[in-house]
Amino acid sequence: MQDYLREECVRAGKGRLYDDLGPHLAAEKQESYGEIAVRQGLSENAVRVAAFRLRQRYRELVREEIRHTVARPEEVDEEIRHLLAIIAEKR
């Protein structure tokens, strides 16, 4: 899903921004928004907004993918809770 999200960003002319913010989706990188803002030539607030929108779109893509795996749309939230419980057990 991250690959698809990156492709969307590249098509929108925001590939470089995704490269800086994408690792934040999985908490792989703890670089400050201020550092990213300097590198991107944006304000820190603009980077925060971009990160918020990126996470929001990522959630939409995850929900859409899960929707393809359940029998009824109302099962999506239940499936997400189940997946999060499994991930929590593994930690």
PyMOL Python script that loads the backbone (N, CA, C, O; Angstrom):
from pymol import cmd

cmd.read_pdbstr("""\
ATOM      1  N   MET A   1       0.806  -1.178   0.000  1.00  0.00           N
ATOM      2  CA  MET A   1       0.000   0.000   0.000  1.00  0.00           C
ATOM      3  C   MET A   1       0.858   1.254   0.000  1.00  0.00           C
ATOM      4  O   MET A   1       0.497   2.260  -0.611  1.00  0.00           O
ATOM      5  N   GLN A   2       1.988   1.195   0.681  1.00  0.00           N
ATOM      6  CA  GLN A   2       2.864   2.359   0.675  1.00  0.00           C
ATOM      7  C   GLN A   2       3.386   2.628  -0.723  1.00  0.00           C
ATOM      8  O   GLN A   2       3.575   3.784  -1.103  1.00  0.00           O
ATOM      9  N   ASP A   3       3.622   1.579  -1.492  1.00  0.00           N
ATOM     10  CA  ASP A   3       4.072   1.774  -2.878  1.00  0.00           C
ATOM     11  C   ASP A   3       3.007   2.491  -3.692  1.00  0.00           C
ATOM     12  O   ASP A   3       3.321   3.390  -4.472  1.00  0.00           O
ATOM     13  N   TYR A   4       1.755   2.101  -3.516  1.00  0.00           N
ATOM     14  CA  TYR A   4       0.664   2.741  -4.241  1.00  0.00           C
ATOM     15  C   TYR A   4       0.543   4.206  -3.827  1.00  0.00           C
ATOM     16  O   TYR A   4       0.345   5.082  -4.668  1.00  0.00           O
ATOM     17  N   LEU A   5       0.664   4.465  -2.521  1.00  0.00           N
ATOM     18  CA  LEU A   5       0.586   5.832  -2.025  1.00  0.00           C
ATOM     19  C   LEU A   5       1.734   6.662  -2.588  1.00  0.00           C
ATOM     20  O   LEU A   5       1.538   7.820  -2.957  1.00  0.00           O
ATOM     21  N   ARG A   6       2.920   6.085  -2.656  1.00  0.00           N
ATOM     22  CA  ARG A   6       4.060   6.807  -3.228  1.00  0.00           C
ATOM     23  C   ARG A   6       3.787   7.140  -4.688  1.00  0.00           C
ATOM     24  O   ARG A   6       4.054   8.259  -5.129  1.00  0.00           O
ATOM     25  N   GLU A   7       3.261   6.184  -5.439  1.00  0.00           N
ATOM     26  CA  GLU A   7       2.932   6.431  -6.848  1.00  0.00           C
ATOM     27  C   GLU A   7       1.939   7.575  -6.987  1.00  0.00           C
ATOM     28  O   GLU A   7       2.083   8.413  -7.878  1.00  0.00           O
ATOM     29  N   GLU A   8       0.930   7.624  -6.116  1.00  0.00           N
ATOM     30  CA  GLU A   8      -0.033   8.726  -6.136  1.00  0.00           C
ATOM     31  C   GLU A   8       0.671  10.059  -5.923  1.00  0.00           C
ATOM     32  O   GLU A   8       0.399  11.039  -6.615  1.00  0.00           O
ATOM     33  N   CYS A   9       1.576  10.078  -4.958  1.00  0.00           N
ATOM     34  CA  CYS A   9       2.304  11.316  -4.657  1.00  0.00           C
ATOM     35  C   CYS A   9       3.189  11.731  -5.826  1.00  0.00           C
ATOM     36  O   CYS A   9       3.265  12.914  -6.159  1.00  0.00           O
ATOM     37  N   VAL A  10       3.852  10.773  -6.444  1.00  0.00           N
ATOM     38  CA  VAL A  10       4.709  11.085  -7.595  1.00  0.00           C
ATOM     39  C   VAL A  10       3.868  11.674  -8.722  1.00  0.00           C
ATOM     40  O   VAL A  10       4.251  12.667  -9.340  1.00  0.00           O
ATOM     41  N   ARG A  11       2.720  11.054  -8.983  1.00  0.00           N
ATOM     42  CA  ARG A  11       1.838  11.582 -10.043  1.00  0.00           C
ATOM     43  C   ARG A  11       1.360  12.997  -9.734  1.00  0.00           C
ATOM     44  O   ARG A  11       1.103  13.782 -10.646  1.00  0.00           O
ATOM     45  N   ALA A  12       1.240  13.319  -8.453  1.00  0.00           N
ATOM     46  CA  ALA A  12       0.791  14.653  -8.042  1.00  0.00           C
ATOM     47  C   ALA A  12       1.962  15.631  -7.924  1.00  0.00           C
ATOM     48  O   ALA A  12       1.778  16.776  -7.510  1.00  0.00           O
ATOM     49  N   GLY A  13       3.168  15.179  -8.288  1.00  0.00           N
ATOM     50  CA  GLY A  13       4.339  16.049  -8.212  1.00  0.00           C
ATOM     51  C   GLY A  13       4.891  16.204  -6.801  1.00  0.00           C
ATOM     52  O   GLY A  13       5.598  17.169  -6.509  1.00  0.00           O
ATOM     53  N   LYS A  14       4.567  15.248  -5.918  1.00  0.00           N
ATOM     54  CA  LYS A  14       4.994  15.345  -4.523  1.00  0.00           C
ATOM     55  C   LYS A  14       5.832  14.135  -4.110  1.00  0.00           C
ATOM     56  O   LYS A  14       5.821  13.733  -2.947  1.00  0.00           O
ATOM     57  N   GLY A  15       6.545  13.570  -5.052  1.00  0.00           N
ATOM     58  CA  GLY A  15       7.369  12.396  -4.762  1.00  0.00           C
ATOM     59  C   GLY A  15       8.459  12.664  -3.742  1.00  0.00           C
ATOM     60  O   GLY A  15       8.695  11.842  -2.857  1.00  0.00           O
ATOM     61  N   ARG A  16       9.128  13.809  -3.856  1.00  0.00           N
ATOM     62  CA  ARG A  16      10.192  14.148  -2.899  1.00  0.00           C
ATOM     63  C   ARG A  16       9.630  14.306  -1.494  1.00  0.00           C
ATOM     64  O   ARG A  16      10.245  13.877  -0.518  1.00  0.00           O
ATOM     65  N   LEU A  17       8.468  14.919  -1.401  1.00  0.00           N
ATOM     66  CA  LEU A  17       7.839  15.099  -0.089  1.00  0.00           C
ATOM     67  C   LEU A  17       7.472  13.736   0.501  1.00  0.00           C
ATOM     68  O   LEU A  17       7.662  13.507   1.696  1.00  0.00           O
ATOM     69  N   TYR A  18       6.949  12.835  -0.328  1.00  0.00           N
ATOM     70  CA  TYR A  18       6.632  11.494   0.163  1.00  0.00           C
ATOM     71  C   TYR A  18       7.897  10.797   0.664  1.00  0.00           C
ATOM     72  O   TYR A  18       7.876  10.127   1.697  1.00  0.00           O
ATOM     73  N   ASP A  19       8.988  10.957  -0.067  1.00  0.00           N
ATOM     74  CA  ASP A  19      10.236  10.299   0.339  1.00  0.00           C
ATOM     75  C   ASP A  19      10.655  10.728   1.741  1.00  0.00           C
ATOM     76  O   ASP A  19      11.219   9.933   2.493  1.00  0.00           O
ATOM     77  N   ASP A  20      10.379  11.982   2.093  1.00  0.00           N
ATOM     78  CA  ASP A  20      10.710  12.451   3.436  1.00  0.00           C
ATOM     79  C   ASP A  20       9.666  12.051   4.473  1.00  0.00           C
ATOM     80  O   ASP A  20      10.018  11.744   5.612  1.00  0.00           O
ATOM     81  N   LEU A  21       8.394  12.050   4.099  1.00  0.00           N
ATOM     82  CA  LEU A  21       7.331  11.785   5.070  1.00  0.00           C
ATOM     83  C   LEU A  21       6.905  10.317   5.121  1.00  0.00           C
ATOM     84  O   LEU A  21       6.392   9.873   6.148  1.00  0.00           O
ATOM     85  N   GLY A  22       7.098   9.569   4.066  1.00  0.00           N
ATOM     86  CA  GLY A  22       6.675   8.169   4.011  1.00  0.00           C
ATOM     87  C   GLY A  22       7.166   7.326   5.172  1.00  0.00           C
ATOM     88  O   GLY A  22       6.394   6.548   5.733  1.00  0.00           O
ATOM     89  N   PRO A  23       8.442   7.461   5.551  1.00  0.00           N
ATOM     90  CA  PRO A  23       8.921   6.669   6.695  1.00  0.00           C
ATOM     91  C   PRO A  23       8.197   6.983   7.998  1.00  0.00           C
ATOM     92  O   PRO A  23       8.185   6.150   8.904  1.00  0.00           O
ATOM     93  N   HIS A  24       7.597   8.159   8.116  1.00  0.00           N
ATOM     94  CA  HIS A  24       6.840   8.506   9.316  1.00  0.00           C
ATOM     95  C   HIS A  24       5.559   7.682   9.422  1.00  0.00           C
ATOM     96  O   HIS A  24       5.023   7.524  10.519  1.00  0.00           O
ATOM     97  N   LEU A  25       5.058   7.155   8.306  1.00  0.00           N
ATOM     98  CA  LEU A  25       3.823   6.365   8.340  1.00  0.00           C
ATOM     99  C   LEU A  25       3.972   5.141   9.227  1.00  0.00           C
ATOM    100  O   LEU A  25       3.048   4.771   9.952  1.00  0.00           O
ATOM    101  N   ALA A  26       5.130   4.520   9.165  1.00  0.00           N
ATOM    102  CA  ALA A  26       5.355   3.309   9.956  1.00  0.00           C
ATOM    103  C   ALA A  26       6.265   3.591  11.147  1.00  0.00           C
ATOM    104  O   ALA A  26       6.801   2.663  11.754  1.00  0.00           O
ATOM    105  N   ALA A  27       6.441   4.863  11.481  1.00  0.00           N
ATOM    106  CA  ALA A  27       7.282   5.286  12.602  1.00  0.00           C
ATOM    107  C   ALA A  27       8.701   4.741  12.480  1.00  0.00           C
ATOM    108  O   ALA A  27       9.362   4.474  13.483  1.00  0.00           O
ATOM    109  N   GLU A  28       9.162   4.579  11.235  1.00  0.00           N
ATOM    110  CA  GLU A  28      10.520   4.084  11.012  1.00  0.00           C
ATOM    111  C   GLU A  28      11.548   5.187  11.225  1.00  0.00           C
ATOM    112  O   GLU A  28      12.708   4.915  11.536  1.00  0.00           O
ATOM    113  N   LYS A  29      11.124   6.403  11.060  1.00  0.00           N
ATOM    114  CA  LYS A  29      12.048   7.520  11.091  1.00  0.00           C
ATOM    115  C   LYS A  29      11.503   8.578  12.033  1.00  0.00           C
ATOM    116  O   LYS A  29      10.305   8.858  12.024  1.00  0.00           O
ATOM    117  N   GLN A  30      12.345   9.154  12.825  1.00  0.00           N
ATOM    118  CA  GLN A  30      11.898  10.147  13.777  1.00  0.00           C
ATOM    119  C   GLN A  30      12.503  11.520  13.490  1.00  0.00           C
ATOM    120  O   GLN A  30      12.771  12.289  14.412  1.00  0.00           O
ATOM    121  N   GLU A  31      12.712  11.817  12.239  1.00  0.00           N
ATOM    122  CA  GLU A  31      13.226  13.122  11.850  1.00  0.00           C
ATOM    123  C   GLU A  31      12.151  14.182  12.118  1.00  0.00           C
ATOM    124  O   GLU A  31      10.963  13.928  11.918  1.00  0.00           O
ATOM    125  N   SER A  32      12.565  15.354  12.566  1.00  0.00           N
ATOM    126  CA  SER A  32      11.587  16.386  12.901  1.00  0.00           C
ATOM    127  C   SER A  32      10.988  16.995  11.641  1.00  0.00           C
ATOM    128  O   SER A  32      11.601  17.008  10.574  1.00  0.00           O
ATOM    129  N   TYR A  33       9.769  17.497  11.804  1.00  0.00           N
ATOM    130  CA  TYR A  33       9.127  18.190  10.690  1.00  0.00           C
ATOM    131  C   TYR A  33       9.915  19.431  10.309  1.00  0.00           C
ATOM    132  O   TYR A  33       9.929  19.827   9.143  1.00  0.00           O
ATOM    133  N   GLY A  34      10.570  20.046  11.283  1.00  0.00           N
ATOM    134  CA  GLY A  34      11.390  21.216  10.999  1.00  0.00           C
ATOM    135  C   GLY A  34      12.527  20.899  10.053  1.00  0.00           C
ATOM    136  O   GLY A  34      12.811  21.669   9.135  1.00  0.00           O
ATOM    137  N   GLU A  35      13.186  19.758  10.273  1.00  0.00           N
ATOM    138  CA  GLU A  35      14.278  19.337   9.391  1.00  0.00           C
ATOM    139  C   GLU A  35      13.756  19.053   7.981  1.00  0.00           C
ATOM    140  O   GLU A  35      14.382  19.422   6.988  1.00  0.00           O
ATOM    141  N   ILE A  36      12.622  18.404   7.915  1.00  0.00           N
ATOM    142  CA  ILE A  36      12.025  18.108   6.613  1.00  0.00           C
ATOM    143  C   ILE A  36      11.638  19.403   5.912  1.00  0.00           C
ATOM    144  O   ILE A  36      11.841  19.547   4.706  1.00  0.00           O
ATOM    145  N   ALA A  37      11.075  20.353   6.674  1.00  0.00           N
ATOM    146  CA  ALA A  37      10.650  21.631   6.105  1.00  0.00           C
ATOM    147  C   ALA A  37      11.819  22.356   5.458  1.00  0.00           C
ATOM    148  O   ALA A  37      11.691  22.886   4.354  1.00  0.00           O
ATOM    149  N   VAL A  38      12.962  22.382   6.141  1.00  0.00           N
ATOM    150  CA  VAL A  38      14.147  23.045   5.586  1.00  0.00           C
ATOM    151  C   VAL A  38      14.552  22.378   4.274  1.00  0.00           C
ATOM    152  O   VAL A  38      14.796  23.057   3.277  1.00  0.00           O
ATOM    153  N   ARG A  39      14.622  21.069   4.277  1.00  0.00           N
ATOM    154  CA  ARG A  39      15.034  20.333   3.079  1.00  0.00           C
ATOM    155  C   ARG A  39      14.044  20.518   1.930  1.00  0.00           C
ATOM    156  O   ARG A  39      14.442  20.586   0.768  1.00  0.00           O
ATOM    157  N   GLN A  40      12.756  20.599   2.257  1.00  0.00           N
ATOM    158  CA  GLN A  40      11.718  20.710   1.233  1.00  0.00           C
ATOM    159  C   GLN A  40      11.475  22.158   0.796  1.00  0.00           C
ATOM    160  O   GLN A  40      10.824  22.403  -0.219  1.00  0.00           O
ATOM    161  N   GLY A  41      11.996  23.105   1.559  1.00  0.00           N
ATOM    162  CA  GLY A  41      11.738  24.503   1.247  1.00  0.00           C
ATOM    163  C   GLY A  41      10.307  24.911   1.571  1.00  0.00           C
ATOM    164  O   GLY A  41       9.717  25.751   0.891  1.00  0.00           O
ATOM    165  N   LEU A  42       9.757  24.302   2.622  1.00  0.00           N
ATOM    166  CA  LEU A  42       8.385  24.567   3.065  1.00  0.00           C
ATOM    167  C   LEU A  42       8.399  25.039   4.508  1.00  0.00           C
ATOM    168  O   LEU A  42       9.412  24.929   5.198  1.00  0.00           O
ATOM    169  N   SER A  43       7.278  25.562   4.956  1.00  0.00           N
ATOM    170  CA  SER A  43       7.168  25.894   6.375  1.00  0.00           C
ATOM    171  C   SER A  43       6.941  24.599   7.157  1.00  0.00           C
ATOM    172  O   SER A  43       6.485  23.595   6.611  1.00  0.00           O
ATOM    173  N   GLU A  44       7.269  24.650   8.435  1.00  0.00           N
ATOM    174  CA  GLU A  44       7.038  23.466   9.267  1.00  0.00           C
ATOM    175  C   GLU A  44       5.555  23.131   9.316  1.00  0.00           C
ATOM    176  O   GLU A  44       5.180  21.959   9.318  1.00  0.00           O
ATOM    177  N   ASN A  45       4.713  24.152   9.355  1.00  0.00           N
ATOM    178  CA  ASN A  45       3.270  23.909   9.373  1.00  0.00           C
ATOM    179  C   ASN A  45       2.814  23.221   8.083  1.00  0.00           C
ATOM    180  O   ASN A  45       1.966  22.330   8.125  1.00  0.00           O
ATOM    181  N   ALA A  46       3.367  23.628   6.948  1.00  0.00           N
ATOM    182  CA  ALA A  46       2.998  22.989   5.675  1.00  0.00           C
ATOM    183  C   ALA A  46       3.386  21.510   5.688  1.00  0.00           C
ATOM    184  O   ALA A  46       2.661  20.673   5.151  1.00  0.00           O
ATOM    185  N   VAL A  47       4.517  21.191   6.296  1.00  0.00           N
ATOM    186  CA  VAL A  47       4.946  19.789   6.387  1.00  0.00           C
ATOM    187  C   VAL A  47       4.007  19.018   7.317  1.00  0.00           C
ATOM    188  O   VAL A  47       3.664  17.869   7.037  1.00  0.00           O
ATOM    189  N   ARG A  48       3.595  19.637   8.412  1.00  0.00           N
ATOM    190  CA  ARG A  48       2.653  18.973   9.328  1.00  0.00           C
ATOM    191  C   ARG A  48       1.328  18.667   8.622  1.00  0.00           C
ATOM    192  O   ARG A  48       0.762  17.585   8.779  1.00  0.00           O
ATOM    193  N   VAL A  49       0.847  19.636   7.846  1.00  0.00           N
ATOM    194  CA  VAL A  49      -0.404  19.432   7.105  1.00  0.00           C
ATOM    195  C   VAL A  49      -0.224  18.322   6.077  1.00  0.00           C
ATOM    196  O   VAL A  49      -1.095  17.465   5.927  1.00  0.00           O
ATOM    197  N   ALA A  50       0.896  18.334   5.375  1.00  0.00           N
ATOM    198  CA  ALA A  50       1.163  17.291   4.373  1.00  0.00           C
ATOM    199  C   ALA A  50       1.237  15.918   5.036  1.00  0.00           C
ATOM    200  O   ALA A  50       0.728  14.940   4.489  1.00  0.00           O
ATOM    201  N   ALA A  51       1.865  15.836   6.208  1.00  0.00           N
ATOM    202  CA  ALA A  51       1.961  14.562   6.930  1.00  0.00           C
ATOM    203  C   ALA A  51       0.575  14.087   7.359  1.00  0.00           C
ATOM    204  O   ALA A  51       0.260  12.902   7.248  1.00  0.00           O
ATOM    205  N   PHE A  52      -0.247  15.006   7.846  1.00  0.00           N
ATOM    206  CA  PHE A  52      -1.615  14.665   8.238  1.00  0.00           C
ATOM    207  C   PHE A  52      -2.385  14.101   7.049  1.00  0.00           C
ATOM    208  O   PHE A  52      -3.047  13.069   7.162  1.00  0.00           O
ATOM    209  N   ARG A  53      -2.295  14.785   5.909  1.00  0.00           N
ATOM    210  CA  ARG A  53      -3.015  14.332   4.716  1.00  0.00           C
ATOM    211  C   ARG A  53      -2.490  12.996   4.210  1.00  0.00           C
ATOM    212  O   ARG A  53      -3.260  12.167   3.724  1.00  0.00           O
ATOM    213  N   LEU A  54      -1.183  12.787   4.322  1.00  0.00           N
ATOM    214  CA  LEU A  54      -0.592  11.525   3.898  1.00  0.00           C
ATOM    215  C   LEU A  54      -1.088  10.376   4.774  1.00  0.00           C
ATOM    216  O   LEU A  54      -1.447   9.312   4.271  1.00  0.00           O
ATOM    217  N   ARG A  55      -1.104  10.599   6.085  1.00  0.00           N
ATOM    218  CA  ARG A  55      -1.627   9.554   6.995  1.00  0.00           C
ATOM    219  C   ARG A  55      -3.100   9.291   6.731  1.00  0.00           C
ATOM    220  O   ARG A  55      -3.549   8.145   6.756  1.00  0.00           O
ATOM    221  N   GLN A  56      -3.847  10.355   6.479  1.00  0.00           N
ATOM    222  CA  GLN A  56      -5.275  10.218   6.193  1.00  0.00           C
ATOM    223  C   GLN A  56      -5.486   9.378   4.929  1.00  0.00           C
ATOM    224  O   GLN A  56      -6.332   8.484   4.911  1.00  0.00           O
ATOM    225  N   ARG A  57      -4.728   9.664   3.889  1.00  0.00           N
ATOM    226  CA  ARG A  57      -4.861   8.903   2.644  1.00  0.00           C
ATOM    227  C   ARG A  57      -4.428   7.453   2.853  1.00  0.00           C
ATOM    228  O   ARG A  57      -5.034   6.536   2.298  1.00  0.00           O
ATOM    229  N   TYR A  58      -3.392   7.247   3.644  1.00  0.00           N
ATOM    230  CA  TYR A  58      -2.930   5.890   3.933  1.00  0.00           C
ATOM    231  C   TYR A  58      -4.036   5.096   4.630  1.00  0.00           C
ATOM    232  O   TYR A  58      -4.277   3.936   4.296  1.00  0.00           O
ATOM    233  N   ARG A  59      -4.710   5.729   5.604  1.00  0.00           N
ATOM    234  CA  ARG A  59      -5.840   5.058   6.277  1.00  0.00           C
ATOM    235  C   ARG A  59      -6.927   4.678   5.279  1.00  0.00           C
ATOM    236  O   ARG A  59      -7.479   3.579   5.343  1.00  0.00           O
ATOM    237  N   GLU A  60      -7.232   5.586   4.361  1.00  0.00           N
ATOM    238  CA  GLU A  60      -8.246   5.298   3.345  1.00  0.00           C
ATOM    239  C   GLU A  60      -7.851   4.093   2.502  1.00  0.00           C
ATOM    240  O   GLU A  60      -8.686   3.238   2.209  1.00  0.00           O
ATOM    241  N   LEU A  61      -6.580   4.022   2.111  1.00  0.00           N
ATOM    242  CA  LEU A  61      -6.115   2.898   1.298  1.00  0.00           C
ATOM    243  C   LEU A  61      -6.168   1.588   2.074  1.00  0.00           C
ATOM    244  O   LEU A  61      -6.526   0.551   1.514  1.00  0.00           O
ATOM    245  N   VAL A  62      -5.815   1.624   3.354  1.00  0.00           N
ATOM    246  CA  VAL A  62      -5.884   0.413   4.186  1.00  0.00           C
ATOM    247  C   VAL A  62      -7.334  -0.059   4.296  1.00  0.00           C
ATOM    248  O   VAL A  62      -7.625  -1.242   4.120  1.00  0.00           O
ATOM    249  N   ARG A  63      -8.237   0.876   4.588  1.00  0.00           N
ATOM    250  CA  ARG A  63      -9.665   0.516   4.688  1.00  0.00           C
ATOM    251  C   ARG A  63     -10.178  -0.062   3.373  1.00  0.00           C
ATOM    252  O   ARG A  63     -10.922  -1.042   3.368  1.00  0.00           O
ATOM    253  N   GLU A  64      -9.782   0.545   2.267  1.00  0.00           N
ATOM    254  CA  GLU A  64     -10.219   0.068   0.953  1.00  0.00           C
ATOM    255  C   GLU A  64      -9.720  -1.357   0.699  1.00  0.00           C
ATOM    256  O   GLU A  64     -10.456  -2.202   0.191  1.00  0.00           O
ATOM    257  N   GLU A  65      -8.478  -1.604   1.056  1.00  0.00           N
ATOM    258  CA  GLU A  65      -7.910  -2.943   0.860  1.00  0.00           C
ATOM    259  C   GLU A  65      -8.622  -3.965   1.736  1.00  0.00           C
ATOM    260  O   GLU A  65      -8.927  -5.067   1.280  1.00  0.00           O
ATOM    261  N   ILE A  66      -8.884  -3.615   2.971  1.00  0.00           N
ATOM    262  CA  ILE A  66      -9.577  -4.524   3.884  1.00  0.00           C
ATOM    263  C   ILE A  66     -11.001  -4.776   3.404  1.00  0.00           C
ATOM    264  O   ILE A  66     -11.520  -5.884   3.540  1.00  0.00           O
ATOM    265  N   ARG A  67     -11.621  -3.765   2.850  1.00  0.00           N
ATOM    266  CA  ARG A  67     -12.992  -3.911   2.326  1.00  0.00           C
ATOM    267  C   ARG A  67     -13.064  -5.047   1.298  1.00  0.00           C
ATOM    268  O   ARG A  67     -14.095  -5.703   1.158  1.00  0.00           O
ATOM    269  N   HIS A  68     -11.958  -5.267   0.584  1.00  0.00           N
ATOM    270  CA  HIS A  68     -11.923  -6.340  -0.418  1.00  0.00           C
ATOM    271  C   HIS A  68     -11.798  -7.726   0.217  1.00  0.00           C
ATOM    272  O   HIS A  68     -11.965  -8.737  -0.464  1.00  0.00           O
ATOM    273  N   THR A  69     -11.506  -7.773   1.517  1.00  0.00           N
ATOM    274  CA  THR A  69     -11.265  -9.068   2.154  1.00  0.00           C
ATOM    275  C   THR A  69     -12.407  -9.530   3.052  1.00  0.00           C
ATOM    276  O   THR A  69     -12.371 -10.645   3.571  1.00  0.00           O
ATOM    277  N   VAL A  70     -13.419  -8.687   3.241  1.00  0.00           N
ATOM    278  CA  VAL A  70     -14.534  -9.047   4.120  1.00  0.00           C
ATOM    279  C   VAL A  70     -15.808  -9.218   3.297  1.00  0.00           C
ATOM    280  O   VAL A  70     -15.917  -8.737   2.169  1.00  0.00           O
ATOM    281  N   ALA A  71     -16.756  -9.913   3.894  1.00  0.00           N
ATOM    282  CA  ALA A  71     -18.002 -10.205   3.178  1.00  0.00           C
ATOM    283  C   ALA A  71     -18.931  -8.993   3.100  1.00  0.00           C
ATOM    284  O   ALA A  71     -19.624  -8.790   2.103  1.00  0.00           O
ATOM    285  N   ARG A  72     -18.933  -8.183   4.180  1.00  0.00           N
ATOM    286  CA  ARG A  72     -19.854  -7.038   4.223  1.00  0.00           C
ATOM    287  C   ARG A  72     -19.088  -5.786   4.642  1.00  0.00           C
ATOM    288  O   ARG A  72     -18.173  -5.869   5.462  1.00  0.00           O
ATOM    289  N   PRO A  73     -19.444  -4.648   4.097  1.00  0.00           N
ATOM    290  CA  PRO A  73     -18.737  -3.398   4.432  1.00  0.00           C
ATOM    291  C   PRO A  73     -18.696  -3.091   5.926  1.00  0.00           C
ATOM    292  O   PRO A  73     -17.725  -2.515   6.416  1.00  0.00           O
ATOM    293  N   GLU A  74     -19.742  -3.474   6.647  1.00  0.00           N
ATOM    294  CA  GLU A  74     -19.762  -3.182   8.079  1.00  0.00           C
ATOM    295  C   GLU A  74     -18.752  -4.012   8.873  1.00  0.00           C
ATOM    296  O   GLU A  74     -18.572  -3.776  10.068  1.00  0.00           O
ATOM    297  N   GLU A  75     -18.098  -4.968   8.239  1.00  0.00           N
ATOM    298  CA  GLU A  75     -17.093  -5.792   8.909  1.00  0.00           C
ATOM    299  C   GLU A  75     -15.700  -5.158   8.874  1.00  0.00           C
ATOM    300  O   GLU A  75     -14.775  -5.666   9.507  1.00  0.00           O
ATOM    301  N   VAL A  76     -15.545  -4.069   8.150  1.00  0.00           N
ATOM    302  CA  VAL A  76     -14.224  -3.445   7.998  1.00  0.00           C
ATOM    303  C   VAL A  76     -13.646  -3.033   9.345  1.00  0.00           C
ATOM    304  O   VAL A  76     -12.500  -3.366   9.647  1.00  0.00           O
ATOM    305  N   ASP A  77     -14.413  -2.318  10.156  1.00  0.00           N
ATOM    306  CA  ASP A  77     -13.901  -1.859  11.450  1.00  0.00           C
ATOM    307  C   ASP A  77     -13.529  -3.026  12.359  1.00  0.00           C
ATOM    308  O   ASP A  77     -12.515  -2.983  13.056  1.00  0.00           O
ATOM    309  N   GLU A  78     -14.351  -4.059  12.345  1.00  0.00           N
ATOM    310  CA  GLU A  78     -14.061  -5.244  13.156  1.00  0.00           C
ATOM    311  C   GLU A  78     -12.752  -5.894  12.707  1.00  0.00           C
ATOM    312  O   GLU A  78     -11.947  -6.320  13.536  1.00  0.00           O
ATOM    313  N   GLU A  79     -12.550  -5.965  11.416  1.00  0.00           N
ATOM    314  CA  GLU A  79     -11.322  -6.565  10.883  1.00  0.00           C
ATOM    315  C   GLU A  79     -10.103  -5.718  11.254  1.00  0.00           C
ATOM    316  O   GLU A  79      -9.047  -6.259  11.582  1.00  0.00           O
ATOM    317  N   ILE A  80     -10.245  -4.418  11.203  1.00  0.00           N
ATOM    318  CA  ILE A  80      -9.142  -3.539  11.584  1.00  0.00           C
ATOM    319  C   ILE A  80      -8.797  -3.736  13.060  1.00  0.00           C
ATOM    320  O   ILE A  80      -7.621  -3.832  13.412  1.00  0.00           O
ATOM    321  N   ARG A  81      -9.798  -3.798  13.912  1.00  0.00           N
ATOM    322  CA  ARG A  81      -9.553  -4.040  15.336  1.00  0.00           C
ATOM    323  C   ARG A  81      -8.832  -5.375  15.542  1.00  0.00           C
ATOM    324  O   ARG A  81      -7.908  -5.471  16.350  1.00  0.00           O
ATOM    325  N   HIS A  82      -9.258  -6.387  14.813  1.00  0.00           N
ATOM    326  CA  HIS A  82      -8.631  -7.707  14.917  1.00  0.00           C
ATOM    327  C   HIS A  82      -7.158  -7.635  14.489  1.00  0.00           C
ATOM    328  O   HIS A  82      -6.288  -8.179  15.168  1.00  0.00           O
ATOM    329  N   LEU A  83      -6.885  -6.973  13.379  1.00  0.00           N
ATOM    330  CA  LEU A  83      -5.509  -6.846  12.905  1.00  0.00           C
ATOM    331  C   LEU A  83      -4.635  -6.087  13.899  1.00  0.00           C
ATOM    332  O   LEU A  83      -3.491  -6.466  14.148  1.00  0.00           O
ATOM    333  N   LEU A  84      -5.178  -5.021  14.458  1.00  0.00           N
ATOM    334  CA  LEU A  84      -4.412  -4.245  15.445  1.00  0.00           C
ATOM    335  C   LEU A  84      -4.135  -5.062  16.700  1.00  0.00           C
ATOM    336  O   LEU A  84      -3.067  -4.937  17.300  1.00  0.00           O
ATOM    337  N   ALA A  85      -5.079  -5.890  17.097  1.00  0.00           N
ATOM    338  CA  ALA A  85      -4.861  -6.760  18.266  1.00  0.00           C
ATOM    339  C   ALA A  85      -3.753  -7.757  17.991  1.00  0.00           C
ATOM    340  O   ALA A  85      -2.935  -8.031  18.869  1.00  0.00           O
ATOM    341  N   ILE A  86      -3.713  -8.298  16.794  1.00  0.00           N
ATOM    342  CA  ILE A  86      -2.648  -9.242  16.430  1.00  0.00           C
ATOM    343  C   ILE A  86      -1.289  -8.547  16.441  1.00  0.00           C
ATOM    344  O   ILE A  86      -0.305  -9.095  16.938  1.00  0.00           O
ATOM    345  N   ILE A  87      -1.246  -7.348  15.892  1.00  0.00           N
ATOM    346  CA  ILE A  87       0.016  -6.596  15.874  1.00  0.00           C
ATOM    347  C   ILE A  87       0.470  -6.296  17.291  1.00  0.00           C
ATOM    348  O   ILE A  87       1.657  -6.408  17.596  1.00  0.00           O
ATOM    349  N   ALA A  88      -0.457  -5.915  18.161  1.00  0.00           N
ATOM    350  CA  ALA A  88      -0.116  -5.607  19.552  1.00  0.00           C
ATOM    351  C   ALA A  88       0.442  -6.837  20.267  1.00  0.00           C
ATOM    352  O   ALA A  88       1.355  -6.716  21.083  1.00  0.00           O
ATOM    353  N   GLU A  89      -0.099  -8.015  19.967  1.00  0.00           N
ATOM    354  CA  GLU A  89       0.394  -9.253  20.575  1.00  0.00           C
ATOM    355  C   GLU A  89       1.824  -9.549  20.177  1.00  0.00           C
ATOM    356  O   GLU A  89       2.594 -10.095  20.966  1.00  0.00           O
ATOM    357  N   LYS A  90       2.179  -9.194  18.962  1.00  0.00           N
ATOM    358  CA  LYS A  90       3.523  -9.491  18.433  1.00  0.00           C
ATOM    359  C   LYS A  90       4.594  -8.595  19.037  1.00  0.00           C
ATOM    360  O   LYS A  90       5.781  -8.914  18.971  1.00  0.00           O
ATOM    361  N   ARG A  91       4.183  -7.474  19.628  1.00  0.00           N
ATOM    362  CA  ARG A  91       5.171  -6.533  20.186  1.00  0.00           C
ATOM    363  C   ARG A  91       5.577  -6.955  21.520  1.00  0.00           C
ATOM    364  O   ARG A  91       6.400  -6.294  22.153  1.00  0.00           O
TER     365      ARG A  91
END
""", "prot")
cmd.dss("prot")
cmd.show_as("cartoon", "prot")
cmd.util.cbc("prot")
cmd.orient("prot")
